[in-house]
Amino acid sequence: MADKSCKLLEGEELNKFVDCMDTFIFDCDGVLWNEVGVIDGAVEVLQELRKLGKKVFFVTNNSSKSREDYANKLEKFGIKVSKDEIYGTSYAVAYYLKEIIKFDKKVYTIGTTGMIAELDALGIPHTGSGPDQSTGGYNVKEWTYLTLDPEVGAVVCGFDEHFSYHKLIKAASYLAKDSCLFIATNCDDRFPFKSNDIVIPGTGCFVVSVEAAARRKAKVIGKPERIMFDCINLRHNIDPSKACMIGDRLNTDILFGNNCGLKTVLVLTGISSLEDVEKCQASSDSNDRNSIPDFYMSSIEAFKLPLFDSSR
């Protein structure tokens, strides 16, 4: 397989790139903001893309927030947005269940308030949110007499700060029935915080635990899987040949864009580096090879050059 190049997107090529794209899909954390705040240029670039008549969408694997939560956060940063432009994994799961597979049972949730809000918004009944009480210790009697809801037809695993042994028992027990669906919001292993030496585990850690206990693999809705794009495309009719994915993480954002036939742009303000790109180029693994972006830029601020060029 020939090496796929990853070129710096700048100058006249950047001008042409902006002109020929109709749709810009942005990851959020690490692209538009980080733990410090909004990234330089993000607000101005998004404003100018809208003025040019471009479609703009925000796609995040974070399942802890609803679309309304994200709309409020974006607006706090000065980014005006409608909920129809925001696609988080909690919303995508609810949309997938309700609109794509016409699910009509109850969901057992390993998740937090964002997931609950999106399930409620689409009228999907659920159980499992919040902490499970435990007497502690090695209590087999308590474990074997946990109550299961016979109406549950799916287990959805997202980020859950109340993840516990009780929840793991319940999820695996529901999934012992082949008819019970097993869905994960995403498999990100860590959150992209770099402010100190603390590692913040991501949703993928919960998903792996449930998969091991249930002896089943989850159907993943979030990036890098196509389902997230299908949810957007069903409502907005996007031409993939005129759309791009802009992200900071190779194995989610860039792999997602490549899986969906989009142009892909890596910004160097988040997780992945050019060294990571080189490792993917040298790898024989198909996922690594498909995680190579078409282009890279230092940050979203680099888009300001063509967008603010008065001669265009």
Secondary structure, 3 states (H helix, E strand, C coil): CCCCCCEECCHHHHHHHHHHCCEEEECCECCCECCCCECCCHHHHHHHHHHCCCEEEEEECCCCCCHHHHHHHHHHCCCCCCHHHEEEHHHHHHHHHHHHCCCCCEEEEECCHHHHHHHHHCCCCEECCCCCCCCCCCCHHHHHCCCCCCCEEEEEECCCCCCCHHHHHHHHHHCCCCCCEEEECCCCCECCCCCCCCCCECHHHHHHHHHHHHCCCCEECCCCCCHHHHHHHHHHCCCHHHEEEEECCHHHHHHHHHHCCCEEEEECCCCCCHHHHHHHHHCCCHHHHCCCCCEEECCHHHHHHHHCCCCC
